[in-house]
Amino acid sequence: MPLVSVVMPVYNSAATLGAAVRSVLTQTHTDLELLITDDQSSDDSMELLREFARQDERVLPETAPERGGAGRARNLAMERARGDYVAFLDSDDMWLPEKTERQIAFAREGTAPLTFTSYYKMDADYAGESTDFTPNGRVIRARAHVDYRAMLVRDHIGALTAMYDRSVLGTRLMPEMRKRQDYALWLSIMRDGADARGLAEPLAVYRAGQATSLSSNKLSLVQYNWELYREHEKLSVARSARALAGAVWQSVRNSRV
């Protein structure tokens, strides 16, 4: 049974953190480690994490030595990873119980070392657990196959569903950018020749409209997308403009779901 290293950055997430952590611990695939980096929270997040760690040895929280943002927090967690696969979940989202089991089976059926799935959207004030989530029809659909060219036009991968094969790719860290670190990681993996495959089944739940969400107010990411295309991917102005138009259109379309 492969070990899955689950990476979770945390910052002042006490209100939603419990549901996120429990959604990992109740996975039908039980061989996992939950690597959490608390980015110097000022609320009760770390106390809550210590309690989870006392109850379940798979929960492995650490405090970042200094505030560094979500990208740095994820990298600190990934540097501790021992798993065959590395997967990602933010502290305000949830996985459905069979997410890991189904995604591993899907990954083993193909040759792509990077996989992702469809996912549901829920309202910010949802107070339930992943185990009692009722499908609501608000689904962001995963594309069956994505290569570097397609990813430049639009980020097709929801970070809460992404999983990469560490035995194939090694430990791949995120560029330490203020935002869009996840997108930059997928692009760097594909730029090196690997494609990604999407599983059509929705297996995660994204909390939409949360003021503290790492993905809130996507239109504010225009500047960061532009910097990613120009500085990280070294695209021309024309190609960057086309990619940015695709990113804005995706944000608008997803916000309507």
Number of C-alpha atoms within 10 A of each C-alpha: 9 12 16 25 25 24 25 27 26 27 25 18 23 20 13 20 22 18 21 21 23 17 22 26 21 15 19 14 19 16 16 23 22 25 23 29 27 28 24 20 16 12 13 13 22 24 11 14 23 15 11 19 15 11 10 13 10 18 22 18 20 18 16 20 12 11 14 15 20 26 20 23 28 29 21 22 25 25 12 14 21 15 20 18 25 25 24 22 27 26 27 25 23 30 29 22 21 17 20 25 14 16 21 19 10 18 22 11 9 11 13 19 21 26 27 30 29 23 25 24 22 20 12 17 11 11 11 10 16 21 16 9 14 10 12 9 10 15 19 22 19 22 16 14 15 22 18 19 12 13 21 21 18 21 21 25 25 20 19 24 27 20 25 26 22 20 12 12 14 12 20 17 19 21 19 18 18 12 19 21 20 23 21 22 15 25 23 19 19 19 15 10 10 18 21 27 22 24 21 15 17 22 22 25 26 26 21 21 16 15 10 13 18 18 19 14 15 14 14 10 18 14 11 15 22 18 17 22 20 16 11 15 16 12 17 11 12 9 15 21 16 13 22 22 15 17 23 17 14 16 17 13 11 14 14 7 13
